[in-house]
Structure formats: structure tokens, C-alpha cells
Amino acid sequence: MRKSLKTAVILMLVLVLSMISLVGCSNDAAKQETLEEETSQQESTAQEDSFEKIKAKGKVVMGLDDTFAPMGFRDENNKIVGFDVDLAQEVFKRNDLELVLQPIDWTMKEAELNAGNIDMIWNAYTITEERKEKVAFTKPYLDNRQVIVTLEGSGIKSKSDLAGKKVAAQTGSSAVDAMNTEPELVKSFDGGEPVLFDTNNEAFMDLEAKRVDAVVADEVLARYYIKQKGADKYTILDEDFGDEEYGIGFRKQDKKLLEMVDKTLDEMRKDGSYDLIYQKWFGK
């Protein structure tokens, strides 16, 4: 009798454990299915054109480096101003959208864009083949080149004179990309590579302090900086690291927003408002 009871108890335990296992597997399967559905929805949302959502909010977010004069920087009142800022303000005013300026870490610009934290990168953003793989660009709206800036009397007259010298640039900038197209020259620098700074301002401050010998930077920034600090202190070499074009970067799926900006900039060129903004920042 005891043996039969013991056997019955064991059978009941096995049955209960089997049922628990089946319920657990069912729950796991349900959780996995839910996770797959959520992932699919996120991927679907990531591929959607966000134009209608932006219109519904009435706001569009512009990512920029707020130390990049004269394109986007803080004035004496800590207000973000600049050529790109004025252009963007006019573009979105004409399209009944409020412009929100969002300073970002320039090294994370594409990640910020594709994560949805900003709607565009508009801040002297050079068009390159590598960047085209990550974002969709508007038509070029401004020409630029990567110039070499030294202190007056440094003795540096050409690229070859940079051998053994400390050459500075901003981290994540197209200046670094431009220099890296000449790897043998870069290897000849003191340290075998450029000295990198978070901002161009820091690079120029180290040039003034003679902790570096040259700075490679966008011409529009370099000439504006030199104008503010005193042109007699600096020399811009005749040789440079190549011509470039600026564009505005969008998520690849945001075609409607990109087309709207391109169309509006074309209209501004035709009616003269682009030229007025240009003259305000760069003169005639």
C-alpha cells in the first residue's frame, strides 16, 4: 500500500513539473514573439519618412557644433548665431516650421541623426563619399577648402615644411580626412599623426600658445577666426588640402524634408535673400 502511494505521489509530481515546463515554454515563446514584433515595428519606424511627424509637431531640430564660427557659434550673449543658422531660420520660416538648435558632439553627429535626436546636420558639413554612406545630402550650398594656418614668422612656407612639426585639427572633421589622403605627409608630422582637439577653437589656442606649429581647418572658419584675432598674427599657406563643398545631411528616408530644403534654398538664391545672408557674414 505504501509503495503504491509513493508511486502515485511521484507520478503526480512529474505531471505537475511537466505542466510548469509547458507553461514556461509557452511564456518564453510569447515573449520572443512580442520582442520580434517590437523590433520589427522599430525597424519599420526607422525607415519611415518623418516629414509628416515634423509637420505635426511644427518643429524641426538642427544639429550643430556651436563653436564653429562663422557658421554656427555663440555670441557674447551666449546666443547661437551664424551663417548656417540664418540660412536655416529663413528656410524653415518660409515653410511654417520652428527651428530648434541642438548643439551636439561633432564626433557623434551621424549617430545623433540616425537615432532621431536631431532631424538634420547643418553646420559646415562637408560632403564626402564616406559620409554619403551614412546620410543623404542636399545639393552643395557653399564652397570651402582645407587651409593650413601658421603663426607669422614660423618659417613654414609649404606642406613639405610640416615634416617634424605638430599639426592640429578638430576631431571628426573633414580636415582630418583631407590630411589622411596624403598618408606619407601625415607620417612625417611630429608624432606621426595630427594633434586632435574637440573644437577648432582649442586647436587655434594651442597654435597661439606655440604648443602646435600649424592648424588645418575649413577656410571659412580660419579666415573668420583670423579676422577676429588680428590678421597680422597668422599666415595661410598657398598650398592646401583640397577644395570641398558643404551640404546639409538628413536621414536617408527623409526625402521629403530634404527636397523641401533644397527647393527653398533655390528660391532664396533666385530672390536674393541667400546673397544678403552671405554678405552679412562674409562681405561682398
Secondary structure, DSSP 8 states (H G I E B T S, - for coil): -HHHHHHHHHHHHHHHHHHHHHHHHHHHHHHHHHHHHHHHHHHHHHTS--HHHHHHHTEEEEEE-TEETTTEEE-TTS-EE-HHHHHHHHHHHTTT-EEEEEE--GGGHHHHHHTTS-SEEEEEEE--HHHHTTSEE----EEEEEEEEEETTS---SGGGGTTS-EEEETTSHHHHHHTTSHHHHHTSTTSS-EEESSHHHHHHHHHTTSSSEEEEEHHHHHHHHHHH-GGGEEEEEEEEEEEEEEEEE-TT-HHHHHHHHHHHHHHHHHTHHHHHHHHHH--
